Amino acid sequence: MHKSFYASGFLYHSPSQQILLQQTTRNETVTFDLFRGKNKNGHDPKTVFQQCVEKTLKTSITTSSVHTVYDYIHDTEGEQYIFYVDVKKNIPNDGWILLSKVSKYAMSEQTRHDIIIGERVIRSNMPAVVHPQ
């Protein structure tokens, strides 16, 4: 039997500083959430997330563009692995939002927290800027 876990995350377009999340509309209210897949075939978390994004967006992404943010144990849903995909070309979709404006969108506190941690990881992976003296 395969170990059950969820792999979730978002896409990040560095030139525009935007992220892409899934949108759900219920009773005319739009909420944002991470792309999310559950392990069903014994794959590793990164592969589960990559397949989830590819299936949802009907596009392919390279394994090298998928980056780990962190993992944790959720109180009710068990193991959670969070990733982001660094995309160079903006994938056509109306759901792109500025990373700096995430607080203005409706989403769960856990999703917001995962994005904040993701932003910290993204910033820590950016090359240092050297200013001339």
GUMIMAR-806925 format. One record per atom (N, C-alpha, C): residue in one letter; x, y, z; chain. Coordinates in nm, 2 decimals, decimal comma. Example, Ala and Ser with C-alpha at 12.3 -4.5 7.8 and 13.67 -1.06 7.14 Angstrom:
BEGIN
<torvex "a"; <1,32; -0,57; 0,78>; "A"> <torvex "a"; <1,23; -0,45; 0,78>; "A"> <torvex "a"; <1,32; -0,33; 0,78>; "A"> <torvex "s"; <1,28; -0,22; 0,71>; "A"> <torvex "s"; <1,37; -0,11; 0,71>; "A"> <torvex "s"; <1,29; 0,00; 0,79>; "A"> 
***
This chain:
BEGIN
<torvex "m"; <0,08; -0,12; 0,00>; "A"> <torvex "m"; <0,00; 0,00; 0,00>; "A"> <torvex "m"; <0,09; 0,12; 0,00>; "A"> <torvex "h"; <0,05; 0,22; -0,08>; "A"> <torvex "h"; <0,12; 0,35; -0,09>; "A"> <torvex "h"; <0,09; 0,44; 0,03>; "A"> <torvex "k"; <0,19; 0,52; 0,06>; "A"> <torvex "k"; <0,17; 0,62; 0,17>; "A"> <torvex "k"; <0,09; 0,73; 0,12>; "A"> <torvex "s"; <-0,01; 0,77; 0,19>; "A"> <torvex "s"; <-0,10; 0,88; 0,15>; "A"> <torvex "s"; <-0,04; 1,02; 0,19>; "A"> <torvex "f"; <-0,05; 1,11; 0,09>; "A"> <torvex "f"; <0,00; 1,25; 0,12>; "A"> <torvex "f"; <-0,06; 1,34; 0,01>; "A"> <torvex "y"; <-0,06; 1,47; 0,03>; "A"> <torvex "y"; <-0,10; 1,57; -0,06>; "A"> <torvex "y"; <0,02; 1,65; -0,10>; "A"> <torvex "a"; <0,03; 1,68; -0,23>; "A"> <torvex "a"; <0,13; 1,77; -0,29>; "A"> <torvex "a"; <0,06; 1,89; -0,35>; "A"> <torvex "s"; <0,10; 2,01; -0,30>; "A"> <torvex "s"; <0,03; 2,13; -0,34>; "A"> <torvex "s"; <0,13; 2,24; -0,37>; "A"> <torvex "g"; <0,08; 2,34; -0,44>; "A"> <torvex "g"; <0,17; 2,46; -0,46>; "A"> <torvex "g"; <0,11; 2,55; -0,56>; "A"> <torvex "f"; <0,19; 2,64; -0,62>; "A"> <torvex "f"; <0,15; 2,74; -0,71>; "A"> <torvex "f"; <0,26; 2,76; -0,81>; "A"> <torvex "l"; <0,22; 2,84; -0,92>; "A"> <torvex "l"; <0,32; 2,87; -1,02>; "A"> <torvex "l"; <0,37; 3,02; -0,99>; "A"> <torvex "y"; <0,49; 3,04; -1,02>; "A"> <torvex "y"; <0,55; 3,17; -1,00>; "A"> <torvex "y"; <0,62; 3,22; -1,13>; "A"> <torvex "h"; <0,58; 3,34; -1,17>; "A"> <torvex "h"; <0,64; 3,40; -1,29>; "A"> <torvex "h"; <0,73; 3,52; -1,24>; "A"> <torvex "s"; <0,86; 3,50; -1,23>; "A"> <torvex "s"; <0,95; 3,60; -1,17>; "A"> <torvex "s"; <0,95; 3,73; -1,24>; "A"> <torvex "p"; <0,95; 3,74; -1,38>; "A"> <torvex "p"; <0,95; 3,87; -1,44>; "A"> <torvex "p"; <0,83; 3,96; -1,40>; "A"> <torvex "s"; <0,72; 3,91; -1,38>; "A"> <torvex "s"; <0,60; 3,99; -1,34>; "A"> <torvex "s"; <0,57; 3,99; -1,19>; "A"> <torvex "q"; <0,64; 3,90; -1,12>; "A"> <torvex "q"; <0,62; 3,89; -0,97>; "A"> <torvex "q"; <0,48; 3,84; -0,94>; "A"> <torvex "q"; <0,43; 3,75; -1,03>; "A"> <torvex "q"; <0,29; 3,70; -1,01>; "A"> <torvex "q"; <0,29; 3,55; -0,98>; "A"> <torvex "i"; <0,18; 3,51; -0,92>; "A"> <torvex "i"; <0,16; 3,37; -0,89>; "A"> <torvex "i"; <0,03; 3,33; -0,95>; "A"> <torvex "l"; <0,02; 3,20; -0,98>; "A"> <torvex "l"; <-0,10; 3,14; -1,04>; "A"> <torvex "l"; <-0,16; 3,04; -0,94>; "A"> <torvex "l"; <-0,28; 3,06; -0,90>; "A"> <torvex "l"; <-0,35; 2,97; -0,81>; "A"> <torvex "l"; <-0,48; 2,92; -0,88>; "A"> <torvex "q"; <-0,54; 2,82; -0,82>; "A"> <torvex "q"; <-0,67; 2,77; -0,87>; "A"> <torvex "q"; <-0,78; 2,86; -0,81>; "A"> <torvex "q"; <-0,88; 2,88; -0,89>; "A"> <torvex "q"; <-0,99; 2,96; -0,85>; "A"> <torvex "q"; <-1,12; 2,88; -0,84>; "A"> <torvex "t"; <-1,19; 2,90; -0,74>; "A"> <torvex "t"; <-1,32; 2,83; -0,72>; "A"> <torvex "t"; <-1,43; 2,93; -0,70>; "A"> <torvex "t"; <-1,54; 2,92; -0,77>; "A"> <torvex "t"; <-1,65; 3,01; -0,75>; "A"> <torvex "t"; <-1,77; 2,94; -0,68>; "A"> <torvex "r"; <-1,81; 2,98; -0,57>; "A"> <torvex "r"; <-1,93; 2,93; -0,50>; "A"> <torvex "r"; <-2,02; 3,04; -0,46>; "A"> <torvex "n"; <-2,14; 3,04; -0,49>; "A"> <torvex "n"; <-2,24; 3,14; -0,46>; "A"> <torvex "n"; <-2,18; 3,28; -0,49>; "A"> <torvex "e"; <-2,13; 3,29; -0,61>; "A"> <torvex "e"; <-2,07; 3,42; -0,66>; "A"> <torvex "e"; <-1,95; 3,47; -0,59>; "A"> <torvex "t"; <-1,89; 3,39; -0,50>; "A"> <torvex "t"; <-1,77; 3,42; -0,43>; "A"> <torvex "t"; <-1,65; 3,34; -0,49>; "A"> <torvex "v"; <-1,55; 3,42; -0,53>; "A"> <torvex "v"; <-1,43; 3,35; -0,58>; "A"> <torvex "v"; <-1,33; 3,33; -0,47>; "A"> <torvex "t"; <-1,28; 3,21; -0,45>; "A"> <torvex "t"; <-1,17; 3,18; -0,36>; "A"> <torvex "t"; <-1,05; 3,13; -0,43>; "A"> <torvex "f"; <-0,93; 3,15; -0,38>; "A"> <torvex "f"; <-0,81; 3,10; -0,44>; "A"> <torvex "f"; <-0,75; 2,99; -0,35>; "A"> <torvex "d"; <-0,69; 2,89; -0,42>; "A"> <torvex "d"; <-0,63; 2,78; -0,35>; "A"> <torvex "d"; <-0,51; 2,73; -0,43>; "A"> <torvex "l"; <-0,43; 2,65; -0,36>; "A"> <torvex "l"; <-0,31; 2,59; -0,42>; "A"> <torvex "l"; <-0,36; 2,48; -0,52>; "A"> <torvex "f"; <-0,28; 2,46; -0,62>; "A"> <torvex "f"; <-0,30; 2,34; -0,70>; "A"> <torvex "f"; <-0,27; 2,22; -0,61>; "A"> <torvex "r"; <-0,35; 2,12; -0,61>; "A"> <torvex "r"; <-0,33; 2,01; -0,51>; "A"> <torvex "r"; <-0,36; 1,87; -0,57>; "A"> <torvex "g"; <-0,27; 1,78; -0,54>; "A"> <torvex "g"; <-0,29; 1,64; -0,59>; "A"> <torvex "g"; <-0,26; 1,55; -0,47>; "A"> <torvex "k"; <-0,33; 1,43; -0,48>; "A"> <torvex "k"; <-0,31; 1,33; -0,38>; "A"> <torvex "k"; <-0,24; 1,21; -0,44>; "A"> <torvex "n"; <-0,15; 1,16; -0,36>; "A"> <torvex "n"; <-0,07; 1,04; -0,40>; "A"> <torvex "n"; <-0,16; 0,92; -0,42>; "A"> <torvex "k"; <-0,17; 0,87; -0,54>; "A"> <torvex "k"; <-0,25; 0,75; -0,57>; "A"> <torvex "k"; <-0,17; 0,64; -0,63>; "A"> <torvex "n"; <-0,06; 0,67; -0,69>; "A"> <torvex "n"; <0,02; 0,57; -0,76>; "A"> <torvex "n"; <0,16; 0,54; -0,71>; "A"> <torvex "g"; <0,18; 0,58; -0,59>; "A"> <torvex "g"; <0,32; 0,56; -0,53>; "A"> <torvex "g"; <0,43; 0,65; -0,58>; "A"> <torvex "h"; <0,39; 0,76; -0,64>; "A"> <torvex "h"; <0,49; 0,86; -0,69>; "A"> <torvex "h"; <0,54; 0,94; -0,57>; "A"> <torvex "d"; <0,66; 1,00; -0,60>; "A"> <torvex "d"; <0,71; 1,09; -0,50>; "A"> <torvex "d"; <0,63; 1,22; -0,50>; "A"> <torvex "p"; <0,64; 1,31; -0,39>; "A"> <torvex "p"; <0,56; 1,43; -0,39>; "A"> <torvex "p"; <0,58; 1,52; -0,50>; "A"> <torvex "k"; <0,70; 1,54; -0,54>; "A"> <torvex "k"; <0,73; 1,63; -0,65>; "A"> <torvex "k"; <0,66; 1,59; -0,78>; "A"> <torvex "t"; <0,66; 1,46; -0,81>; "A"> <torvex "t"; <0,60; 1,41; -0,93>; "A"> <torvex "t"; <0,45; 1,42; -0,92>; "A"> <torvex "v"; <0,39; 1,40; -0,80>; "A"> <torvex "v"; <0,25; 1,41; -0,78>; "A"> <torvex "v"; <0,20; 1,56; -0,81>; "A"> <torvex "f"; <0,28; 1,65; -0,76>; "A"> <torvex "f"; <0,25; 1,79; -0,78>; "A"> <torvex "f"; <0,26; 1,83; -0,93>; "A"> <torvex "q"; <0,37; 1,79; -0,99>; "A"> <torvex "q"; <0,40; 1,82; -1,14>; "A"> <torvex "q"; <0,28; 1,76; -1,22>; "A"> <torvex "q"; <0,24; 1,64; -1,20>; "A"> <torvex "q"; <0,13; 1,58; -1,27>; "A"> <torvex "q"; <0,00; 1,65; -1,25>; "A"> <torvex "c"; <-0,03; 1,70; -1,13>; "A"> <torvex "c"; <-0,15; 1,77; -1,09>; "A"> <torvex "c"; <-0,15; 1,90; -1,17>; "A"> <torvex "v"; <-0,04; 1,98; -1,18>; "A"> <torvex "v"; <-0,04; 2,11; -1,25>; "A"> <torvex "v"; <-0,05; 2,08; -1,40>; "A"> <torvex "e"; <0,02; 1,98; -1,45>; "A"> <torvex "e"; <0,01; 1,95; -1,60>; "A"> <torvex "e"; <-0,13; 1,91; -1,64>; "A"> <torvex "k"; <-0,20; 1,83; -1,56>; "A"> <torvex "k"; <-0,34; 1,79; -1,59>; "A"> <torvex "k"; <-0,43; 1,91; -1,58>; "A"> <torvex "t"; <-0,42; 1,99; -1,47>; "A"> <torvex "t"; <-0,51; 2,10; -1,45>; "A"> <torvex "t"; <-0,50; 2,21; -1,56>; "A"> <torvex "l"; <-0,37; 2,24; -1,59>; "A"> <torvex "l"; <-0,35; 2,35; -1,69>; "A"> <torvex "l"; <-0,33; 2,30; -1,83>; "A"> <torvex "k"; <-0,33; 2,17; -1,85>; "A"> <torvex "k"; <-0,31; 2,11; -1,98>; "A"> <torvex "k"; <-0,18; 2,17; -2,05>; "A"> <torvex "t"; <-0,08; 2,16; -1,98>; "A"> <torvex "t"; <0,05; 2,21; -2,02>; "A"> <torvex "t"; <0,16; 2,12; -1,96>; "A"> <torvex "s"; <0,28; 2,12; -2,01>; "A"> <torvex "s"; <0,39; 2,05; -1,95>; "A"> <torvex "s"; <0,48; 2,14; -1,88>; "A"> <torvex "i"; <0,54; 2,09; -1,77>; "A"> <torvex "i"; <0,64; 2,17; -1,70>; "A"> <torvex "i"; <0,76; 2,08; -1,68>; "A"> <torvex "t"; <0,87; 2,14; -1,67>; "A"> <torvex "t"; <0,99; 2,06; -1,65>; "A"> <torvex "t"; <1,01; 2,03; -1,50>; "A"> <torvex "t"; <1,07; 1,91; -1,47>; "A"> <torvex "t"; <1,09; 1,87; -1,33>; "A"> <torvex "t"; <1,19; 1,97; -1,27>; "A"> <torvex "s"; <1,28; 2,03; -1,34>; "A"> <torvex "s"; <1,38; 2,12; -1,29>; "A"> <torvex "s"; <1,31; 2,26; -1,25>; "A"> <torvex "s"; <1,19; 2,28; -1,30>; "A"> <torvex "s"; <1,13; 2,41; -1,26>; "A"> <torvex "s"; <1,04; 2,40; -1,13>; "A"> <torvex "v"; <1,03; 2,28; -1,08>; "A"> <torvex "v"; <0,95; 2,25; -0,96>; "A"> <torvex "v"; <1,05; 2,26; -0,84>; "A"> <torvex "h"; <1,02; 2,35; -0,74>; "A"> <torvex "h"; <1,10; 2,37; -0,63>; "A"> <torvex "h"; <1,03; 2,34; -0,50>; "A"> <torvex "t"; <1,10; 2,28; -0,40>; "A"> <torvex "t"; <1,04; 2,25; -0,27>; "A"> <torvex "t"; <1,03; 2,38; -0,19>; "A"> <torvex "v"; <0,91; 2,40; -0,12>; "A"> <torvex "v"; <0,90; 2,50; -0,03>; "A"> <torvex "v"; <0,92; 2,45; 0,11>; "A"> <torvex "y"; <0,83; 2,35; 0,15>; "A"> <torvex "y"; <0,84; 2,28; 0,28>; "A"> <torvex "y"; <0,74; 2,17; 0,29>; "A"> <torvex "d"; <0,74; 2,10; 0,40>; "A"> <torvex "d"; <0,64; 2,00; 0,42>; "A"> <torvex "d"; <0,60; 2,00; 0,57>; "A"> <torvex "y"; <0,48; 1,95; 0,60>; "A"> <torvex "y"; <0,43; 1,95; 0,73>; "A"> <torvex "y"; <0,32; 1,85; 0,75>; "A"> <torvex "i"; <0,28; 1,82; 0,87>; "A"> <torvex "i"; <0,17; 1,73; 0,90>; "A"> <torvex "i"; <0,05; 1,81; 0,93>; "A"> <torvex "h"; <-0,05; 1,80; 0,85>; "A"> <torvex "h"; <-0,18; 1,87; 0,88>; "A"> <torvex "h"; <-0,26; 1,80; 0,98>; "A"> <torvex "d"; <-0,33; 1,87; 1,07>; "A"> <torvex "d"; <-0,40; 1,80; 1,18>; "A"> <torvex "d"; <-0,50; 1,69; 1,13>; "A"> <torvex "t"; <-0,57; 1,72; 1,02>; "A"> <torvex "t"; <-0,67; 1,63; 0,98>; "A"> <torvex "t"; <-0,64; 1,56; 0,85>; "A"> <torvex "e"; <-0,55; 1,62; 0,76>; "A"> <torvex "e"; <-0,53; 1,56; 0,63>; "A"> <torvex "e"; <-0,39; 1,50; 0,61>; "A"> <torvex "g"; <-0,31; 1,49; 0,72>; "A"> <torvex "g"; <-0,19; 1,42; 0,71>; "A"> <torvex "g"; <-0,07; 1,50; 0,65>; "A"> <torvex "e"; <0,02; 1,42; 0,58>; "A"> <torvex "e"; <0,14; 1,48; 0,52>; "A"> <torvex "e"; <0,10; 1,57; 0,41>; "A"> <torvex "q"; <0,16; 1,69; 0,41>; "A"> <torvex "q"; <0,15; 1,79; 0,30>; "A"> <torvex "q"; <0,28; 1,83; 0,25>; "A"> <torvex "y"; <0,30; 1,84; 0,12>; "A"> <torvex "y"; <0,42; 1,89; 0,06>; "A"> <torvex "y"; <0,39; 2,01; -0,02>; "A"> <torvex "i"; <0,46; 2,11; -0,01>; "A"> <torvex "i"; <0,44; 2,24; -0,08>; "A"> <torvex "i"; <0,55; 2,27; -0,17>; "A"> <torvex "f"; <0,51; 2,31; -0,30>; "A"> <torvex "f"; <0,61; 2,34; -0,40>; "A"> <torvex "f"; <0,57; 2,46; -0,47>; "A"> <torvex "y"; <0,66; 2,52; -0,55>; "A"> <torvex "y"; <0,63; 2,62; -0,65>; "A"> <torvex "y"; <0,70; 2,59; -0,78>; "A"> <torvex "v"; <0,64; 2,63; -0,89>; "A"> <torvex "v"; <0,69; 2,61; -1,02>; "A"> <torvex "v"; <0,74; 2,75; -1,07>; "A"> <torvex "d"; <0,87; 2,75; -1,11>; "A"> <torvex "d"; <0,92; 2,88; -1,16>; "A"> <torvex "d"; <0,90; 2,88; -1,31>; "A"> <torvex "v"; <0,81; 2,96; -1,36>; "A"> <torvex "v"; <0,78; 2,96; -1,50>; "A"> <torvex "v"; <0,84; 3,08; -1,57>; "A"> <torvex "k"; <0,90; 3,06; -1,68>; "A"> <torvex "k"; <0,97; 3,17; -1,75>; "A"> <torvex "k"; <0,87; 3,25; -1,84>; "A"> <torvex "k"; <0,78; 3,17; -1,91>; "A"> <torvex "k"; <0,68; 3,23; -1,99>; "A"> <torvex "k"; <0,55; 3,23; -1,92>; "A"> <torvex "n"; <0,48; 3,34; -1,92>; "A"> <torvex "n"; <0,35; 3,35; -1,85>; "A"> <torvex "n"; <0,25; 3,25; -1,93>; "A"> <torvex "i"; <0,19; 3,16; -1,86>; "A"> <torvex "i"; <0,09; 3,07; -1,91>; "A"> <torvex "i"; <-0,04; 3,14; -1,92>; "A"> <torvex "p"; <-0,10; 3,14; -2,04>; "A"> <torvex "p"; <-0,23; 3,22; -2,05>; "A"> <torvex "p"; <-0,33; 3,17; -1,95>; "A"> <torvex "n"; <-0,37; 3,26; -1,86>; "A"> <torvex "n"; <-0,47; 3,23; -1,76>; "A"> <torvex "n"; <-0,51; 3,36; -1,69>; "A"> <torvex "d"; <-0,64; 3,38; -1,66>; "A"> <torvex "d"; <-0,68; 3,50; -1,60>; "A"> <torvex "d"; <-0,65; 3,50; -1,45>; "A"> <torvex "g"; <-0,60; 3,39; -1,39>; "A"> <torvex "g"; <-0,58; 3,38; -1,25>; "A"> <torvex "g"; <-0,46; 3,43; -1,19>; "A"> <torvex "w"; <-0,37; 3,49; -1,27>; "A"> <torvex "w"; <-0,24; 3,54; -1,22>; "A"> <torvex "w"; <-0,27; 3,66; -1,13>; "A"> <torvex "i"; <-0,20; 3,66; -1,01>; "A"> <torvex "i"; <-0,22; 3,77; -0,92>; "A"> <torvex "i"; <-0,08; 3,81; -0,87>; "A"> <torvex "l"; <-0,06; 3,94; -0,84>; "A"> <torvex "l"; <0,06; 3,99; -0,79>; "A"> <torvex "l"; <0,09; 3,93; -0,65>; "A"> <torvex "l"; <0,21; 3,88; -0,64>; "A"> <torvex "l"; <0,25; 3,81; -0,51>; "A"> <torvex "l"; <0,24; 3,92; -0,40>; "A"> <torvex "s"; <0,26; 4,04; -0,42>; "A"> <torvex "s"; <0,25; 4,14; -0,32>; "A"> <torvex "s"; <0,11; 4,18; -0,28>; "A"> <torvex "k"; <0,01; 4,13; -0,36>; "A"> <torvex "k"; <-0,13; 4,16; -0,33>; "A"> <torvex "k"; <-0,21; 4,04; -0,28>; "A"> <torvex "v"; <-0,14; 3,93; -0,25>; "A"> <torvex "v"; <-0,21; 3,81; -0,20>; "A"> <torvex "v"; <-0,30; 3,83; -0,09>; "A"> <torvex "s"; <-0,27; 3,92; 0,00>; "A"> <torvex "s"; <-0,35; 3,94; 0,12>; "A"> <torvex "s"; <-0,49; 4,00; 0,08>; "A"> <torvex "k"; <-0,51; 4,05; -0,04>; "A"> <torvex "k"; <-0,64; 4,11; -0,08>; "A"> <torvex "k"; <-0,73; 4,00; -0,14>; "A"> <torvex "y"; <-0,69; 3,88; -0,15>; "A"> <torvex "y"; <-0,77; 3,77; -0,21>; "A"> <torvex "y"; <-0,83; 3,68; -0,11>; "A"> <torvex "a"; <-0,95; 3,62; -0,14>; "A"> <torvex "a"; <-1,01; 3,53; -0,05>; "A"> <torvex "a"; <-0,94; 3,39; -0,06>; "A"> <torvex "m"; <-0,89; 3,34; 0,05>; "A"> <torvex "m"; <-0,83; 3,21; 0,06>; "A"> <torvex "m"; <-0,82; 3,17; 0,20>; "A"> <torvex "s"; <-0,80; 3,04; 0,22>; "A"> <torvex "s"; <-0,79; 2,99; 0,36>; "A"> <torvex "s"; <-0,66; 3,04; 0,42>; "A"> <torvex "e"; <-0,66; 3,04; 0,56>; "A"> <torvex "e"; <-0,54; 3,09; 0,63>; "A"> <torvex "e"; <-0,42; 3,00; 0,60>; "A"> <torvex "q"; <-0,44; 2,87; 0,58>; "A"> <torvex "q"; <-0,34; 2,77; 0,55>; "A"> <torvex "q"; <-0,28; 2,80; 0,41>; "A"> <torvex "t"; <-0,36; 2,83; 0,32>; "A"> <torvex "t"; <-0,31; 2,86; 0,18>; "A"> <torvex "t"; <-0,23; 2,99; 0,19>; "A"> <torvex "r"; <-0,28; 3,09; 0,26>; "A"> <torvex "r"; <-0,21; 3,22; 0,27>; "A"> <torvex "r"; <-0,07; 3,19; 0,34>; "A"> <torvex "h"; <-0,07; 3,11; 0,44>; "A"> <torvex "h"; <0,06; 3,08; 0,51>; "A"> <torvex "h"; <0,16; 3,00; 0,42>; "A"> <torvex "d"; <0,10; 2,91; 0,34>; "A"> <torvex "d"; <0,19; 2,83; 0,25>; "A"> <torvex "d"; <0,25; 2,93; 0,14>; "A"> <torvex "i"; <0,17; 3,02; 0,10>; "A"> <torvex "i"; <0,22; 3,12; 0,00>; "A"> <torvex "i"; <0,33; 3,21; 0,06>; "A"> <torvex "i"; <0,31; 3,25; 0,18>; "A"> <torvex "i"; <0,40; 3,34; 0,25>; "A"> <torvex "i"; <0,54; 3,27; 0,27>; "A"> <torvex "i"; <0,53; 3,14; 0,31>; "A"> <torvex "i"; <0,65; 3,06; 0,32>; "A"> <torvex "i"; <0,72; 3,04; 0,18>; "A"> <torvex "g"; <0,63; 3,02; 0,08>; "A"> <torvex "g"; <0,68; 3,00; -0,06>; "A"> <torvex "g"; <0,75; 3,13; -0,10>; "A"> <torvex "e"; <0,70; 3,24; -0,07>; "A"> <torvex "e"; <0,76; 3,37; -0,11>; "A"> <torvex "e"; <0,90; 3,38; -0,04>; "A"> <torvex "r"; <0,91; 3,35; 0,08>; "A"> <torvex "r"; <1,04; 3,35; 0,15>; "A"> <torvex "r"; <1,14; 3,26; 0,08>; "A"> <torvex "v"; <1,10; 3,14; 0,04>; "A"> <torvex "v"; <1,19; 3,05; -0,03>; "A"> <torvex "v"; <1,23; 3,11; -0,16>; "A"> <torvex "i"; <1,14; 3,16; -0,23>; "A"> <torvex "i"; <1,17; 3,22; -0,36>; "A"> <torvex "i"; <1,27; 3,33; -0,34>; "A"> <torvex "r"; <1,25; 3,42; -0,25>; "A"> <torvex "r"; <1,34; 3,53; -0,22>; "A"> <torvex "r"; <1,48; 3,48; -0,18>; "A"> <torvex "s"; <1,48; 3,37; -0,10>; "A"> <torvex "s"; <1,61; 3,32; -0,06>; "A"> <torvex "s"; <1,69; 3,25; -0,18>; "A"> <torvex "n"; <1,62; 3,21; -0,28>; "A"> <torvex "n"; <1,68; 3,15; -0,40>; "A"> <torvex "n"; <1,72; 3,25; -0,50>; "A"> <torvex "m"; <1,69; 3,38; -0,48>; "A"> <torvex "m"; <1,72; 3,48; -0,58>; "A"> <torvex "m"; <1,87; 3,51; -0,57>; "A"> <torvex "p"; <1,93; 3,54; -0,69>; "A"> <torvex "p"; <2,08; 3,57; -0,68>; "A"> <torvex "p"; <2,09; 3,71; -0,61>; "A"> <torvex "a"; <2,20; 3,72; -0,53>; "A"> <torvex "a"; <2,23; 3,84; -0,46>; "A"> <torvex "a"; <2,26; 3,95; -0,56>; "A"> <torvex "v"; <2,21; 4,07; -0,54>; "A"> <torvex "v"; <2,24; 4,19; -0,62>; "A"> <torvex "v"; <2,36; 4,26; -0,57>; "A"> <torvex "v"; <2,46; 4,28; -0,65>; "A"> <torvex "v"; <2,58; 4,35; -0,61>; "A"> <torvex "v"; <2,57; 4,49; -0,66>; "A"> <torvex "h"; <2,57; 4,59; -0,56>; "A"> <torvex "h"; <2,56; 4,73; -0,60>; "A"> <torvex "h"; <2,70; 4,79; -0,61>; "A"> <torvex "p"; <2,73; 4,87; -0,72>; "A"> <torvex "p"; <2,86; 4,93; -0,73>; "A"> <torvex "p"; <2,89; 5,03; -0,62>; "A"> <torvex "q"; <3,01; 5,04; -0,58>; "A"> <torvex "q"; <3,05; 5,12; -0,47>; "A"> <torvex "q"; <3,08; 5,26; -0,52>; "A"> 
***
